[in-house]
Amino acid sequence: MSIDLYQYEDYRKVLAELWRARCETDPDLTHRAFAKAAGFSNPGFLGDVLRGRRKLSDDAVVKMIKGFGLRGSEAEFFRLLTKHNQAKAPEDREEYWRQILVRRSRSSFVKMNPALSRYYQDFRYPLVRAALQCLHWKGDGSQLGAFVDPPLAPAVAARIAKDLVDWALVKVDAEGVYKVTDSFVEPPATMNEQVRHLNRVWISQGAEAIARFPADRRHVSTILLTVSDPTRREVERKIERFRQDVFELLRADNKPDQIHQLSIQFFPRSRKRETL
């Protein structure tokens, strides 16, 4: 049974799938036998890792790679995934994730589903796609690149638009006009880290809006809320209802002529009182 490691974002899930595949081919395989073959002195080490009781040291990663027979780029991908999952510093996680994306781009992962991988790796793809909903663009001139913020070089904007067409996220109609095929693209669960990365980029760009745009062209406000847990859950429900209301407005808007970014942030700024 072949396992596509590149679709995973959690090294424990990778190990669980590798173990399941090994057991399907060898039903008599035990954790003790695996530990001996991989070089672990503790016969229950793999089980402890799968249950989240243990992390993987660099030496343990080498033994897991040996035990499951990973080679070349798959071994390196597993090593990077482990480092990313266990890294504490945000900058380290970002750097390991960048390396993971490079590994994924060299694998069959991108070839299998480019619209759901590269689309979420680069904020310019959804930005250009949104611009094509507003413009009557026929693939020439600088209109597309100049329309978005930050602006894109005409050749870059055209290349991105071509990728979107190749991925069936945009089509060219009989008159040569680029048209968006669907209103929204829903990422699968395996894209969680990429979506988080894209959100971080958008949030950082949103922070710049305070200095770049006058108050009458943007709305940016922040308040600290003191809430009980039931109220917190109700706020989250109201945020979700608000998002759905906004989506309904967009669906009814047949003639968009500009792009705006709406970011909603609601996150803890303290621990729960009873945990102090």
Secondary structure, 3 states (H helix, E strand, C coil): CCCCHHHCCCHHHHHHHHHHHHHHHCCCCCHHHHHHHHCCCCCCHHHHHHCCCCCCCHHHHHHHHHHHCCCHHHHHHHHHHHHHHHCCCHHHHHHHHHHHHHHHHCCHHHHHCHHHCHHHCCCHHHHHHHHHHHCCCCCCCCHHHHHCCCCCCHHHHHHHHHHHHHCCCEEECCCCCEEECCCCCCCCHHHHHHHHHHHHHHHHHHHHHHHHCCHHHCCCCCCCCCCCHHHHHHHHHHHHHHHHHHHHHHHHCCCCCCCCCCCCCCCCCCCCHHHC
